[in-house]
């Protein structure tokens, strides 16, 4: 019985060694002929309790020369997971008084015990009561067709997809609070009510109406707040893929991709802008124009225009033509006067992105003008905190 105790202690206290348990030749589990006598060896000798009874719970007979299983190479497994699948049973042999017949893993191998335990825990805690984990819920039948059963996507699937899309939308942490519901348009901000109504209508009509939005106004009027709120509403309510990019940051990343030490290529950076269902391009024209920057803007907008994809753009520059465009009096004014007027004139959207791209934006987007006082200076200034 001391040998039996040592064996059971090794099984229960050392899960890592379960597949390498060795039994000495003269133990109770492997009785030699000298201990039971030659008259009891064989199929017809001895009492009935020495015969090997047919038991469905008994493991299959070990092949000759097969030996015990090779040592396990799996990492250390918590003992509580191993003990969950152990089955210790009495072998019902009164002559040898063996208390342990076998240990079984219930068809779960040692290398998958930990995985099985995690799966059971996840399933027990994560099953949706509406769809029972299928992802589809049954709609109530109508009175006209009581046998007509229909299903739709469960809310749990929409919520998990919305969480994944929000994580991939690249929205900066500073704009985590930006929602359509938190956009202020009452009281002193009543002049922004029209813009907020247009944003809500855009979400309701999408994707029937795929025209984009061009939010124009000076700094601090809430353009980025409204654009981010639209993107979040599309993601949560309709499961639409949206991505957010800052214009100046995007150009800087593309310039950095030309460095041989940077692994990302220009195409890798532009691919999300080409493929996203809805693109939010913030602060368009914030960087002084060059031929290369005009070409980059032209490539992005033309690609999305040809693929009929929706684009939401914000800009601080007035939606007016570039300098000298449509100026009928320019030929009659002196050069010095024209230079002075150009110096006093503020840049427009046409100056920043080029007149051809400004014309293309009018075809792609609906114009929303946002006027009023600077919200940051009057209500969100750090001096007032």
C-alpha positions, 0 to 999 in steps of 0.5 A, a space after each residue: 500500500 505504500 507503493 500505491 500511496 506513492 503512485 497516487 501522490 505522484 498522479 495528484 500532486 505532479 500533473 506535469 509528470 502524469 504522462 511519464 508515471 512509471 510502475 516498478 516491476 514488483 508493484 501491486 499494479 504489475 504482479 509477477 508470476 512468483 507472487 500469484 503462482 503459476 496455477 493462476 497464470 493463463 486465461 482459465 486459471 484462478 478465481 473469477 476476480 483475477 480474470 480481466 473483466 470486460 469494462 467499457 471504462 477500462 483503457 485499451 490494452 497496451 500493445 506489445 513492446 509499445 511501452 508507456 507514452 513518451 514524456 510530455 513536452 507541454 508547459 506546466 498546467 495548473 493542477 486544478 485544470 488537470 484535476 477537473 478531468 481526472 476520474 479516480 475509480 475503485 477497481 473492485 479487486 478485493 484480493 489486491 485491495 487496489 483502490 485506484 483503477 485508472 485515471 482518464 482525461 475524458 478524451 481531452 489530451 494533456 496539451 489541450 487541457 488549458 485550452 479547454 478550460 479557457 474555452 469553457 470559461 469564455 463560453 459560460 460568460 459570453 453567450 448572448 441570451 438573445 441569439 444563444 451564440 449564433 449571431 442571429 435572433 428571430 423576429 416576431 411573426 406578423 399577424 398576416 403571416 404567422 408561419 413566416 419566421 425571419 431572422 436578423 443580426 443580433 445586437 451583440 454582433 452589431 456591438 462587437 463589430 462597432 467596437 472593432 470599427 471604432 478601434 480601427 477608425 484612428 480617432 484621436 483620444 482628444 475627440 473621444 467625447 465628440 458625439 452628435 448628442 454632445 454637440 451644443 447647438 442651443 442658447 448661444 450656439 443656436 446658429 449651429 443648429 442648421 449644421 447639426 440638423 444636416 449632420 443628423 440627416 446625413 446619418 439617417 439617409 446614408 447609404 441611400 445618399 452617398 454624397 459627402 460633406 464639406 464643413 467650412 468655417 473658421 477655427 473653433 466652430 465645432 467642425 471636427 466635433 461634428 465630423 467625428 460625431 457623424 463617423 461614430 454614429 455611422 459606426 454604431 448605428 449602421 456598422 459602416 467602416 470609417 477612418 479619420 485622418 488629419 491632413 497635415 499629419 498624413 502629408 508628414 507620414 507620406 514624406 517620411 515614407 520616402 526615407 529608406 529606413 522606413 518600412 512603410 511605403 506611400 501606397 501602404 499609407 494611402 491604401 486605407 484612404 482609398 478603400 475606406 467606406 467613409 473617410 474623414 479628412 480633417 483640416 484640409 489645406 492647413 499646410 502651404 501648397 506645393 506641387 507635390 501636395 496638390 498631386 497628393 490631394 488630387 490622387 486621394 480625391 479622384 480615387 474616391 470620386 471614381 469609386 463613389 466613396 463618401 468623404 467628409 472634409 473639414 477646412 478653416 478656409 473660405 470656400 472661394 476661388 483662388 487668387 486671380 480666378 475670375 478677376 475681370 478688373 485685374 488687367 486694368 489694375 496696376 501691378 503694385 495695387 494688385 500686389 498690395 491687394 493680394 498681401 491683404 487678402 486671406 487665403 481661400 480653399 482654392 488657394 490651398 488645394 487648387 481650383 480644379 480640386 475645389 470644383 471637384 469637391 463641390 460635386 462630391 460633397 454638400 457644403 455646410 457653413 459653420 459660423 459664430 464665435 470661437 468656441 475654444 477661446 470663449 468656452 474651453 479656454 484653459 485660463 477658465 479651468 
